[in-house]
Amino acid sequence: MTETPGLLGPAEIRGLAAELDVRPTKKLGQNFVHDPNTVRRIVDLAHVGPDDAVLEVGPGLGSLTLGLLASGARVVAVEIDPVLAERLPATVRRHAGPVDRLSVRNADALRLRAEDLPEPPTTLVANLPYNVAVPVVLHLLAELPSLRRGLVMVQTEVADRMAAGPGGRVYGVPSVKMAWYGRTRKVAAVPRTVFWPVPNVDSALVEFERGEPPALAERDAVFRLVEAAFAQRRKTLRAALASWAGSAAEAGRLLSAAGIDPATRGERLSVEDFARIVAAR
């Protein structure tokens, strides 16, 4: 079967891996997308084009990179594996021509800083390792204020937690922290069969769009409160926040001052509610 020109199919992915002697590792969360239709779907849902500076984390063998470049966008690919980072420009030249719209950084996305990039990125598009997906997205949103939106592929359970609203069973720390930065929603499921090797978990695409954070309190203070509230999520907030506030009585006072019932639990509060509690302190 002939693969779609310009994009990588199963035979090309395996050929590249063999050529580079790459054996996908669980440590780096390496599951490579080998389905051109999935790549097209991701690029379409990301709504990227010639006006966009895209940050791609974990390009791997280049499947999604080629699709992003085909949209006309400028792409900065951040790859932690030095072998894959070194090879990516050659793969792009072979399948898409000139590499003038591609920059590659051999770096850990969790340590990435704005000054490491050739220009401020506007959009994040990535197939993220499941074990670091939330920390990577939160770090990049904090470090790169130019990021206005993004589309990331993560484990389905992680997608559910990132996009959950107050009161939901999976609503927790990732949900509230993502809400600080704006709107997050799960937009599509991704079958296991589009990856090599096939993962033992399901995947989904999560979309986010940056908005204005609550103006009442500083981010780090709100995040510390959120972590305290969910560390003992079965307890009432009056009890769960006793250490954070200094005592259960003080926690109750602060909650009441913020207009929140001290007997409620953290899973019922929005990010704005948490900001009000911090502001009452």
N, C-alpha and C positions, 0 to 999 in steps of 0.2 A: 504493500500500500504506500503510495506517495504521500509524504508529509506536506502540510501546508507551507508554501514558500515563506521564508522569513521567520517562522516560528519553529520551536523545537518539539518534536514528537517523541514517542517512546524509544524508537531506535536511535535517534540522535542523542537523547539524554544518556542512554546506556553506553553509547559509543564514546561520548565525551568523558564519562566517568571512568571508563576503561582506559582511555588515552591518558588521563591524569592520575590513574591509579587511586581514584577516590572511592572510599568505602563509606557510605553514609553512616554517621554516628548518632546515637541517641543523645550523647553529651551535648552536641551542638544542635540537636533537634533538626537534623537534615532529612527532610522528605521533599523531594524535588517534584514540581508540577510538570507533567509530560503531556498534558492535553491542551492543544491549541484553542479549542472552544472555551475551555475554562479561563485561559489567559485573556481571550477577547472579552469574555463576560466581566472579568475583574476590571479591565481597562474601561469598559463601557460604564460600569457602575461607579467607577472612580471619577468619571466626568473630567478626565484630563485632556489637555490639548496643547497647542503651540504656545499659549500664554502661561503655562504652568512650569514651575520648577519643582520637580518631584524628588522626594527623598525615598529611596527604596532600601529597606533594611533586609539583609539576608538574600541577596540575589541568587546565590547558589551557582548553578550552571548557566543561568541567563534566560530562562523561559519567560519570566514576567518582564525582565529588562527589555527584551526585544519587543514585546507588546507595547510597553510604555513608550519606547522610542518611536514606534510606528504611529503613535498618536500625534507626534510632532513635539512632544514635551521634552524639556531638558531634564536629564536624570542624573542624580548623584546616588551611586550605589555603595552602600556601606556593608562590607563583608568581613567577618571575623576570621575566616579561613584564608590564610595567605596564598595557598595554591589556587583557590577559586578566584580570589581577588585579582591575582596576576593574570589569569587566563581570560577573564571576562571581556576585555577590549578586543582580543583576537576573535572571540566567538561572535561579538557584534560585527566586526569587520567582515567575517565570513558570511554571515546571514543577513546583514542589513546595510553593509557599506560603511561609509565614514563614521568615525566615533566622535565627531566634534560636539555633539550634544550629550556625551556621556563623560562623567567623572567617576572614578572609583577610589574609595577609601578603604584600606585594610585597617579596620578598627572595630572595637567593641561598641555597639550602639548605646550601651548603658553608661559609657564614659564619653560619649560624643558631646562636643561643645559647638556653639554657633561659629566660633572662629576656625573650626576644622573644615568648614564647608566653603565652596567657592562663591556661593550666593545664598541668601535666605530662602529656604524652601517654602513653598506655599501649600504643598499637599504631601501627605505620607501615604504610600502604598506599599504593602509588605505582606509576605507570607512568614509569619513570626513563629519561632520556636515556642512550643506550648508552655514550657517551664518558665519563660521570662517575658511572655507577651505583655502582661499588665505592667510590670516595672518598666519595660522599654517604652510603651506608649506614654505612660505618665511622665517618665524622664524627658522624653522628646517634647511633650506639650509644655513642660515647665521650662526647658532650656531654649526652645525655639518658638518664640511668640509669633514668628512669621507663619507658622503652620496654621492655616485656617480650617482645614478639613482633612479627612483621611479615610482610607478603606483598608482594613487589615484582616487577614485570614488567620483565625485562631481556633483552638479546640472549642467545640460547641458549648461545653459547660462554662468555659471562660467567657465566651460571647454572651451567654445568658447573664452571667454575673456583671459583666461590664455594662450591659444595657438595661438591667433591672431597675424598676421604680420602687418607691417606698411601699412597704407592706408585702412585697413578694417574698417567697420562700428563699430565693437565692440573693436577695438584696443584702449588700454588705459593704465592706470597705472599698472594694474596687468600684462598685456602683456609685457611691457618694463622691469618690475622688474624680471619677470621670464626669459626673454631673457638675462638679466645680468648674470644669473647663467648657462645658456646653452640652449639646444634645448628642446622645449616643443611641444607636438602634441597630438591631440585628436585621440584616437585609436578605440573606440567602444562605441556604445550606450548600455544602460542597461535598460530593461523594468521595469516599476513600480511594476509589479506583483511579482517580486522576493523579495520584502520587506514586512515586517510586523512591524508596520501597513503600508498600502500602502500610499506613499507620494503623494502630489498633484502636484509634479513637476517631470520632466524627469531627468534621470541621465546619466552620461557618464564617461568613463575611460580616464584619461589623463596620458600620459607618459612623463617623463622628464629625460634628461641625462646631467650631469654636464659637462661644458666646461670651457674654459679660459675666464674670464671677460675682458672687454676692459682695456688696460693698461694705458690709458691716464689720468684717474681721479679716485678718491676714490669713493667707492660705495655710502656712505651716501650723499656726495655732488651731485652725479648724481641723486639719488632718490629724493632729495629735488627739484632739477630742474624739474624732470619729474612730480612731484606733482603740481608744479607751472604751468607747461605748460598745463596740462589737467584740472586744476581748472576752466579755462575759455576756453574750447576747441574750441568754435566757433570763438574766436578772433585769429588774426594773432599772431605769436610768438613775434613779436616786442611789441605788446600791452599786451599779456598775461604774458610776462616776465618782464614787467616794474618794478614791485615791487621787484622781485627777483634780478634784475640787478641794481636797484636804480633809473632808469628812462627809458623811452621808447627809448631815443636816445642811451643810453648805451647798452640796450638790442640789438638794431639794430647793433651797432658796434661789439658786441661780436658774434652775429650770422654771420655777414659778415666775421669776422676773422676766423670763423669755416667753412666757405664755404657754408653757408646755407642762402637761401633767407629769409630775415626778414618778407616777406609777406606770407610765408607758415604757416601751422598750425602743432601743435604737432603730430597729428595723421599720418603725413607723415614721421616722423623721426624714425630711428632705434636707438637701444641702443648705438651704436657706435657714431651716430650723437650727441646724448645727451652728451656723454663723451667728444666729441670734443668741445662742447660749454663750458662745465665746464673748460676744459684745457685752453681755450682762455681767461678766466677771470683773 
